[in-house]
Each structure stands twice: as structure tokens, then as C-alpha cells.
Amino acid sequence: MRRTIHQWRDWLLEYIGDDKYELIQKDNLSVFRTIMAKNAMDAENECQLIIKSSKEIRV
């Protein structure tokens, strides 16, 4: 049962089941990273850190 948990400008966070979440790039809908988290808030916080670090790498 997939469902979108959060949406940023360039990213989607989707719950895919069994405490697993996927961080997806919106431009091409590819999975950037799969995350294990105990709840949606933890997954969102972890994704924000991942997004921030990926932006720093590109700059």
C-alpha cells in the first residue's frame, strides 16, 4: 500500500510498507534512496537531511 507522505518542490516521500519509505526525485520519478524509519515524521526528518546534503554535493 503506497502512499505519499510528504512532497517538496523536487522530491516525494512515499510510504511503501513495513516501516520502509522511498525518497523519489520528482523530475524523473526515480527512487533516490529507500529509508527505514519507525514513523513518517522520522522518515521526513531523515529525508530533509539527505536532500540538504545532496544539494551541498551538487554546488
C-alpha positions in Angstrom: 0.0 0.0 0.0 2.0 3.0 -1.3 1.0 6.5 -0.2 2.7 9.9 -0.5 3.7 11.2 2.9 5.3 14.5 2.0 6.1 16.5 -1.0 8.8 19.0 -1.6 9.5 21.1 -4.7 11.8 18.4 -6.3 11.1 15.4 -4.1 8.4 13.0 -2.9 8.4 10.8 0.2 6.3 7.7 -0.1 5.5 5.1 2.4 5.9 1.6 0.9 5.1 -0.6 3.9 6.8 -2.4 6.8 8.4 0.8 8.1 10.0 1.5 4.7 9.9 4.8 2.8 11.2 5.9 -0.6 12.7 9.3 -1.4 11.8 9.9 -5.0 13.1 12.6 -7.4 10.0 14.2 -9.0 11.6 15.1 -12.3 12.1 11.5 -13.4 10.3 9.6 -10.6 13.4 7.6 -9.8 14.0 6.3 -6.3 16.9 8.2 -4.8 17.0 6.3 -1.5 15.0 3.7 0.5 14.7 4.6 4.2 13.8 2.5 7.3 12.0 4.6 9.9 9.6 3.9 12.8 7.2 6.6 11.6 6.5 9.2 8.9 8.0 12.1 11.0 11.3 10.3 11.4 11.4 9.5 7.7 10.6 13.1 6.8 13.4 14.4 9.1 15.9 11.9 7.6 14.9 12.9 4.1 15.4 16.5 4.8 19.0 15.8 5.8 19.5 13.7 2.7 18.1 16.4 0.5 20.2 19.1 2.1 23.4 17.0 1.8 22.6 16.2 -1.9 22.2 19.9 -2.6 25.6 20.7 -1.0 27.3 18.0 -3.1 25.9 19.5 -6.3 27.0 23.0 -5.5 
